């Protein structure tokens, strides 16, 4: 699979959906990861809404944007996934600095690291300097996942179990949407309740922060574990931008260097909530 293949994974049966005409929130930098285009778990509609409502000087795609593992097993590429790719490429064309750092699920693009394709810089990792002068290491994070590196077959077994959980998650989301209830992630809730998953996430965060400290940077931005977070660990600022499968989150940098995690399901809920009546 080549880089050009991404733009025509499925010949669109219609023109790309036009972007919503709205006033966009402007940030200095946006980070997103773990979109998993090519899977049924990808919430492309929510990501499209996000991309239509925000803009930035720089945007980092921090890995697992396309799920090559799943596409090899079963091809799935609806029109909404083309719409996501079209929006990302359009940003590059209109001047947004786009940096793509492939992860383990889209590792087929790592062979192109160092190249600029269609205005998108493909890199294995990057150093981002914030508006307030901090240096942040940006990488996907699978480099620190011993299970993925040492026992690839076990990682695929875990991927299968996770896929089943996401299928249940989609059913729950559909029922809640029909009942007019807000978005809620079953898979995220299950992960938070499983002791081993919580311990793995905590250990992962500590290892990534320690590696960033060794490299002499002020902080690190990663993805991979589908768990949005921002906290200090041993003097290192740790940021995880989350995912667009369970949490639908992004990390943003304001123009003064302040960092924030956006929970887009909450943003949509606030935007579409009926006005509260004020008692006379």
N, C-alpha and C positions, 0 to 999 in steps of 0.2 A: 504493500500500500504506500503510495507516494503522497507528498503534501498536497499536490493538486487534486488527488482523489477525494479529499475531504469536501471540497466545494461541489462535487458532483456524485456523492455517494448514492443518492437517489435522484434521478432526473426529475426536477419539480414539475408536477402536473399543472401548476399555476404559477403566476408571478409571486415573488416574495411578498409577504404581508407588509404593507406600508407601516412605517413607524408611527406611533401615536403622536399627534400634534399637541404637546403639552410643554409647559415651562419646566425645564429640567433643573434638578439640583446639581450644582457644580462642585466637584471635589478636586483636590490636587492629584490624588492617586486612588485607584480602586484595585482591589485584589479579589479574584474569585477562583475557585478550584472545584474539582470533584463534581463536574456537571454530568458526566457519564452519558453524553450523547450516544445514541445507539442502543439504549436500554429503556425498558418500560418504566423504570424507576425515576428517570430524569424528569424533573418538573419544568419542562421547557416553557410552558405557558407563563409560569411565575417568573422565570428568568427573562423572558421577552418583556414582560411588564416592567421588570427592574431596568433592563437596558433602555427602555423607552422613557424612563423617568429620571435617569441620572447621566452625568457626563463627567469627564476628567481629562487632565492633561496627559496622564500616564495610566495605563491599565495593564496589570499583570494577570496572565492566565497561568495559575500555579498547579498545573497538572491534572490528569484524568479528565480532560475536557471531552475527549472521545474515548469510548470504552472498547478498545480493540479486542480484549479478552472475550467480551460478549458477542461482538460482531463476527468473530471467527466461528462461534458456535451456532449463532442464529442471527440472520440479518434482520434488523429492525431500524427503520429510518423514516419516521413520519415527516410530513411537511413542516411541522413546527420545529424540528431539529435543523432543517435547512434554514428556517427563518432565524434561528440563533446564530448559525455560521454566517449568514448574510449580514446580520447586524454587527458582528465582531469585525468582519472584513471591511464593512463600510466605515467603522470608526478609524481603522488604519488609513483608509483612503482620504478621510477628511482631516487628518493631521494628528490624531491621538497617537502617542507613542505606545505601541503594543509590544509586550514582551511575553513570549510563550515558553514556559518551562515544563516540558512533558513529564508526566508521572509514570507509574508502573503500568497502568491500564492503557496508556497511549505511548508506551515506550518505543513503538515503531518510528516515532518522530525524533527520537534522541539522536539518530544517525545524522540529522540535519542541523544539530547544534552548531552555532557559529554562523549560520546563514541567515539572511534576511529574505523572507519570501512574502511577496504581496504586501510589503510594508510592515510585516510582523517579524520581530527579532526572535529567533529560536535559540534558547540558551539552556545549559544544564543547570545553572544557578545564576544569581545576579546579586549585586550590592545596590541597595536603594538608599539614597540620602534624603532624609526628611527635611521639611522646611525649617525645622529648628536644629538642623545639623547632626542628627543621629544617623549612624550607619546601620542598616538592617540587611542581614543575609536573607535572601529569598530563594527557597527551594521547595520541592514537593514534599519530601519527608520520608519516602519509602526507603531511602538510603539507611535509615536507622531502624527499620523493621526487620529484626532478625528472622522472623518467621518467613517473610517474603523472600529474603535473600538466601537463607540456608535450606528451607524446605518449601520449594515452590509448589509442590503438589498439595501440601497442606494449605497453602494460601488459596489454591483453587477450590478446595473443599470448603473452606471458610467463605469463599465468594459465593458458592452454591447455596449455602445456608442463609447467607445474607440476602440473596436474590429471593428466596422463599419468603423471608421476613418482609421484604419490600413489596412483594405481591400482596401480602396481607395488609400492608400499610396502605396500598392503593385502594383496596376495598373499603377499609375503614374511612379513608378520606372521602370516597365517593358518597358513602352513606351520610357522613357528617355534612357534606356540602348540600345534599338533598334535604337534610333536616334544617338547613340554615345555620348550622353550628360553625364556629371558627376552625381554622386549620389546626390539626394536632397530629404529631408524628408518633405512630405506634413504635416504629423501629428505634427512634430516638429515646422514647420512654423505656423500652426494653433494655437498651444499652445502658441507660443510667441506673437501672435496677440490678443489673448483673454485676456482681462483685468483681469478677475477673476482668470484665470489660472496663470497669472504672479504674482498676489497678493498672491495666495496660495503658490506658490513656494517660494516667498520671506519670507512669514510668516513661512513656514516650516523650511527654512534654519536658521532663527533667533531662533526658538524654539529648534532645534537640537543643535545649538551652545551654547545656554544658558544651556541646560541640560549637555553638556560636561563640561562647566565651573564649574557647581555645583559638578561634579565628580572629579574636580581637575586635569584634563588632559590638555594637550597643544592643542589638536585638535581632530577632529572627522572625520571619513570616513563612508559614508553611500551610499545608493542607493535609491530605492523605487519610486522616482518621475520622473525618466527618464530625468534628467536635469543635465548634467555634469557641474561641477563648482569647482573652488578653489579660496577662498577669505578669508580675515580676517573679523570676526564679533565679536566685543566686546573683542578683545584680544585673540580670539580662532580661530585657523586655521580650516576652514570648507572645506571639500573635498567631492564631490559627483562623483562617477565613471561613472555615466550615464547609458547606456543600450545597448542592442544588438537587439533592435527592431526599434528604430527611428534613434538614433545618431551613434550607433556602436562605442562606446568609452570605454577606459579603463584608470584607474589611475595607474601610475607607480612611484616607488621610485628609483632614481639613487643610485649608491653606495656611494655617498657623502651625502645622505639624501635629495637631491633636488627632489621635486615632479613635475610631469608633467601629463597632460591629453593628451592621444593619440587619435586622430580622425582618425579611421582606413580607412574610405572611402577616406580621403585626402591622406593617406599613399599609398593606392593602386593607386590612380590617379597619384601621383607623380612618382610611380614606373613604370607605364605603359604608361606614356605620351611620345609621340614621341620626339626624340632629337631636340633641337632648332638649326636650321641652323645658322652658324656664317658667316656673310657677309665677303667676301674677302677684 
